[in-house]
Amino acid sequence: MTTTIWGVAHARVAATAILVTLPGRLFRATRRLTRTFPTILALASLAVLLAGCCSLFPSLCPPIITQQPQSQIAKVGTPVTFTVVAQHPPPTNAPLFYQWTFNGVPIAGATSSSFTIPSVAFTDTGTYRVIVTGSPPAKSDPAFLSVYSTTTTGNGGSMQTPVAAFISTNTPATSCPHSFNKFYTNYFFNGPNVPPNLRTPAYASPPGVTLNRLQVDTCSPDNSSQNVTAVRIVKNNFSAMLLACDDDGSTGCSVGSLHSSADAALPTEANANGLVRVNVYIKANTIPTGQTTVTINWLYH
């Protein structure tokens, strides 16, 4: 009986000793951990810095797009191809999946790294992007497709360009066009005095024919009647010399006063300075809902 009581008492004393010493040990262990934690954190940060977060955790990082799809101008009836180049963050080599979109809507069957339209039409004018999926998805930059046709004589034509390609600017202009809050885009036209090998096929006048003037307009019922437009033709040099301008649709179109027409004598230099730059403007605070394209006409004469 005495031995049992002594054993119980001894057990109680041992338990009490453990309870007394345990907090102290936990405190010392916590203190050591607190002292070493900054070193551990610094080493981990250095490892991430050297290797890259995606190298350590590739499944958490989206694919890397190394070559974006490019905007293009294509003639009606010709093929056009958009291409993207992408990869997983190293060292992952898992498959990538692609989905091309047109004006934000997925294109059925367009699920490879390239997308081809065998024969473009005006209805194909718009914004193309591709979503590349590995783990998290990556969305490409927009690529704008403008579509044009030429007259039977080859010295004129019409082009539809996506509204999304227009750039917004609030910079006041001191010359035509004067208005504010405009969306604009620009295109380069080759003058007829430029050697044929330098002419852009989309805007080439008939070979061997001297046509001294260029007319550009937005005279089309396809264009929104809600927007005032302006057309500006400048010589393509550092001075950007103004050659012609129809400011905010004041004259020149029978389809409505909101459209514009500018006519300019072309530069006579038989070199790259024979290029002219055409700016097309939309005067608007915002693009009206539903308007996706702007039609631009040109004529060498």
Buried (B, 14 or more C-beta within 10 A) or exposed (E): EEEEEEEEEEEEEEEEEEEEEEEEEEEEEEEEEEEEEEEEEEEEEEEBEEEBEBBBEBEEBBBBBEEBBEBBBBBBEEEBEBBBEBBBBEEBEEEBEBBBBBEEEEBEEBEBBBBEBEEBEBEBBBBBBBBBBBBEEBEBEBBBBBBBBBEEEEBBBBBBBBBBBBEEEEEEBEEBBBBEEBBBBBBEBBBBBBEEEBBEEBBBBEEEEEBBBBBBBBBBEEBBEEBBBBBBBBBBBEEEEEBBBBBBBBEBBEBBBBBBBBBBEBBEBEEEBBBBBBBBBBBBEEBEEEBBBBBBBBBBE
